[in-house]
Amino acid sequence: MLAETTAPAPVPPALPPLLPALIGMTGLQALVALALFAPGVLAPRMGIDPAGLGLFTTTGFAVGMAASLVGGVLAGRLGSFRVASFCAVAVAAAMLCATLGNGAMALLAAGIAIGLACGPETPASATILGRLVREADRPMVFSVRQTGNQIGAIAGSLALPVLAAVTDPRAGYVAIAALALACVPIFERLRPAYDPLTRDAAAGFGLGPAMRLLRDDPALRRMALAAFPYSASQLTLNGFFVVFAVTELGLGHVPAGLALAAGQAGGLVGRLGWGVVASRWMAPRRLVGLLGLGMAAASVLLGLAGAALPFPLLAVTTFLFGLTASGWNGVFLAEIARLAPLGRIGEATGAVMVGGFAGLIAGPILLVAVAALSDLATGYVVVGLLAALAGLSLLGDKR
């Protein structure tokens, strides 16, 4: 009698390395952030008033909210790096529209294009990184990826005011557009190794099931609601601080950019530091709640006492504001990935971040409305109080 033989179990193919995907997706976010915050940094030189800046950001985030919903689905059908290439082209289009001036039509067109870039990039990156990273490393890896926002914002805060002072301010827009187009072949080179891992991730799902994740899961729904004031707080720093500092705090354009850069540096430290904290010492859920209280305190302090602070203390305040209001994203996204159903990280991320985009849309409207009735400083106080309520809500969640 012949012994039965069994074929060895097939060995699953090795996953490609994490590092190139992490660098690529971090670079994509840096590019999008650089373009997204460029009009706010260049506003004093371009003659863009708070209403015009609000039009750009509101339009961009309204389009981004819709695009975020489809970001995870697109990553499942096209691949994460193909989506990245699309986002880079949209950045270039936005910056070329912005070169047309400070008129409503130019800002509206630029806002539409930047929304097509900033909406899909987070779900697309969450889809591929969630596929490659171990669960224990997720808070740190997602936090590293989110440093792209600070890298782009710091570069813009430092370089764009100087460039605007020595040449035509529109040259900053042109430089960003050229950089975006140069990124496309890089993303396309990474695509064959990584996109097959995500092309089937959401092939069976659509927008309705993505939104039902929020309806059926109280923890994800609470995250979506908290993302609203957290994102609005981040926008008050990144999108409006230069205008606030120049018009109400009496700073020059370059010192205002330096103070904003301090805030962006705080966000960079926060995104890395909070990732370490969440990986080693504190549950991400609790940490995200405490960050809401921290950003509230910094926002209220800046609104109430910013005009009285000497520049060094103002820079420290913006650093602490950035540490919290721009440092929460990585740990927040890691927590979404933990809560998401198996294989649906991209969808869950896109659905939850609808709340974030709603905050980014409402933030400019709220600030402009409060400024019309009082001043931007009061707007900082109002947004800070909303962030405090959200932080307390997350601290009460035991899941």
N, C-alpha and C positions, 0 to 999 in steps of 0.2 A: 504494500500500500504506500503510495506516494504521500509524503507529508504535504499538507496544505501550506501554501505560501500566500502571504498577504502583501500586497503592494504597500510600500511605505507611504505614510500620509504626505501629501504634497506640502512642501515648505513654502510658506507665503513669501512673496517677493519682499526684499528689503526695502524699507522706506528710504527715500532720498534724504540727505542731511537737512537738519533744521536750519542751520545758520544762514545759508543763502536765501531761503524763503523769509526768514526773520529780517535780514538786512533789506531785501527787496521791498517787503511790506512796510518796514519802518521808513524807508526812503520815499515810498509812495505817500505816506501820511505827511512827511516833512514837506513834500512838494505841494500837496493840497493845502496844508496850513499856511505855507508861504504865500500862496495865491489868495487864500481866503482872507488873510489879515492885511494884505497889501493896501487895499483902499483905505482902511482905517489908519494905517501908518502914514500914508501919503496924503490924507485928507487936508491937512493945513496948507500944503503946497499946491494941491490940485483944486482947492476951493470947494471941497465937498463938505456941506454942512451936515449936522446930525440927521436931518430928514433924508438927505440923499444917501447917507451911509446906511440909514435904516432901510431904505428901499432896496439897496444891494443885499444886505444881510437877510432881510425878510424874504426876498425873492429866492435867494440862494438856499436858504434853509427850508422853505416851503417845497421847492423842487427836490431838495435833498431828502426830505421826509418821505416823499413818494418813492424816490429812487432807493432809499434804504430798505423799504419793504421788498423790493425786487432784487436787492443785492445778493442775498443768500441764494435765491432761486437762480439768478444769473450765474453765480459761481458754480452751482450744481449742473448747469447746462452748458456753459462756455468754458469754465475753468477760472480759477482765481486770478491768474496772471494775465489772461486775456481781458478780464474785467479791469485789471490794473492798467493795461495799455489804453483801454477806452477812457479811463479816468484821466490819464496823462494828456490825451488829446483834448478832453473837455477843459482841462486847466489852461492849455495853450489858447483855446478858443475864448475862454473867459478873459484872459489877460489882453488879448488882441482887441476884444470889445471894449475893455476898460481904457485903452489908449485913445478912444474916440472923445474922451472928455468927461466932464462932470454932469452932463445932461441926464435927464430921467431915462431916455431910451437907451443910452450907452450903459448906464448902471443896471437897468432892467435886463438887458441882454447878457451882461457880464454875470449877473446874479443867476440867471437861468443856467448858463453854462457851468458855473462853479457848483451849482446844486447837483448837476449830473456827475460831477467828480466826487464831491464830499459824501453823497448818499451811499453809493455802493461800496466804497473802499473799506469801511469797517466790517460789514458782513463778509466781504470777500476774504479779508485777511483772517478773520476769526475762523472761517471755514477751513482754510489750509493749515493755519497754525494749530487749531484744535485737533486736526487729523495727525499732526506730527509730534506734538508735545505730550509728555507724561502728565497725568493729572496733578501729581505733586509739584511739578514745575510750572503749572499753568499760571498762577498769579505773577511769578517773576517774568516769564516769557511775554505774557500779555502786557505787563508793565513796561518792559523794554521796548516792545513794539510801539506803545503809546508815546514814548519819548520823541517819536517823529514829529508830533505836534509842536513840542517845545523847540526841537532843532530848527524847524522851519520858521517858527515865530521869532526865536532869538535872532536868527539870520536876518529876517526881515526888519526887526526892530533896530538892529545895529546898522545894517547896510543901506536900507532904503532911504532913511532921512539924509544920510551923507550923500548918497547918489543924487537925491533930489536937490541938495544944496549946491552941488557942483555942476549939474547938467539938467536937462529937461526931466522932470519927475516921471514922465511917461517911459523913460528909459528903463526904469525898474520893472514895469509891466512887460516890456519887450524881453528883458533878460530872463524873467520867469518863464515866459512862453518858450523861449529857446531851450531852457533847461528841461521843460516838460517834454518837448519833442525829442530831446536827446535821451530821455528815459525810456521811450517806447521800444527801441531795439534791445535794451537791457531786459525789459520785462518779457519780450518775445523770446529771448534766448533762454530764459528760465522756464518758459511755458511747457516745453515737451516733458521735462522731468517731473513737474508738479501738478499740472492741470489734470492729468488722468486720475489723480487721487480725489479730486473734488467734483468731477463732472457728473457723477451719479449721486452726489450727496443730497440733492434736493429735487431730483428729476421728477419724483412723484408728487411734489407738493406745489401749492400755489399760494396766492396772497390770502385767500380765505382761511386755509388751515394755519397759516402763520399768525393771523390775528386771533384765531381761536386758542392759540397757545396762551395769550394774555387773558382771554375770557375764562379759561378753565383752570388756570394756575394762579392762585392768589399771590404767591411769592414773586413770580415774574411780573404780575400786574403792579405790585408795590414797587418793584424796581423801575418799571416804566414811569410811574408817577413821580418817583424821586428824581429820575433823569431830567424832568422838566425844570425845576429850580436850579439843579446842579449845573445844567448846561447854560441856563440864563446867567448864573453867577460867573461862569467861565467867560461868557461873552462880554460881560461888563468890564472884565479885565482886558481880554485880548482885542476886542473890537472897538471899545469906546474910551479906553483909558487915555490915549494920546489926546483926543479931542477934549476930554474932561480936564486933563492936566493943563493943556494950553489955555482953554477958555475960562476955567473956574479956579484952577490952582495957581495960575500965573507963571507957569514954566515956559521956557522956550521949546522949540520943536525938538532939537537934539537932546536936551536934558529929559524931556518927556519920553523920548525913545529909550534913553538909558534907564529910566525908572521902569518902563515897561519891560525892558530886557531883564531887569532884576526879577520882575514877576515871572517871566518866562524861565529864568534860571531856577526859581523856586519850583515851578512846575516840573522841570527836568529832574531836579533832586527828588521831588515828591514821587514822581512816577517810578523811579528806581527804588527809592527808599521804602515807599509803601509796599512795593512788591516784595521786598525782603521781609518787612514786618508781617505781611499776610502769609508768607511762606513758612515763617518760623515761630511767630509769637502770638498772633491774633487771627481769629477767624475773619475772612474777607468781609462777611456780612456786617460784623460789628464795626470793623474799621471803616467801611463805607459810611455807616451812620455817623461815626465820630467826625469824619471829614466834613460832613454837612454842617455840623456845629462849628467846626474850625473856619470854614469859608464864610459862614454867617458872621462870626466875630470880626474877621478881617474886613469884610465888606462894610459892615456898620461903622467900624473904626475909620476906614478911609472916607466914608461919606460924611461922618460927623466931625472928624478932626483933620482931614487931609490938608486943608488950607493952612492949618496952623503948624504943620510938621515941617521942620527943616529938612533939606533934601536927603541927608543920610537916613533919617528916621522914616521919611517917605519911601525910600528905596527898600528899607527893611520891611515896611508894611506891605509893599507890593510883593516882596519876596514871600512873605508869609501867606499873602492872598493866593499867589501862584502855587505855593506848596500844597494848598488844599483845593482851591477852585480849579486848578489845572492839573492837579496830581491824582485825582480820584479815578480817572478813566480806566487805567489798566486793571486795577483791582476790581472795579465795577464790572468790566467785561469778563474777567475770570470768574466772577460770581455768576454771571449770566450763563457762561459755559457749564458751570457746575449744576445749575438748576435745569438746563435744557434737556429735553428728551434725547435719547441716544440717536446720533446721526442728524440732529436738527439744530446744531449750534448756530449755523449761519442764519437760519430762519428766526430762531429765538432772538439772536442779536439784532437782526433787522427790525423785528416787531417791537422789542423793548426800546430800541433807539428812536422809534417814532416819538416817544415821550421826550427824548432828548432834543430832537429836531423841533418839536412843538415849543420847547423852552427857548430854543434859539430863534424861533419865529416871534414868539411873544416878547422875548427880552428886549429887542429893539423898539417894538411898539410901546412897551411899558416905559422904557427909559425916555423915549421921545415925548410920550404923553406926560410923564411926571415933569420932565424938563420944561414943557410948555406951561405947566401949572406952577412949578416951583423952580427946581434946578436938577442937574444930573446927580448932585450929591445926595439928594433925597431918594433918587432912584436906586442908588447903591444900598441905601438903608432898607428900602422895601424889598429888593431882591434878596438881601441877606436874611431878612426875617422869614421869607419863604423857604430858603435853604435850611434854616434851623428847623422848621416844621417837618421837612422831608427827612432830615437826619434823625429826628426823634421817632418818626414812623419806622424807619429801618431798624433802629435800636430795639423796637418793640417786636420785631419779627423773629420768631424762635426757630424757623426751619433751617 
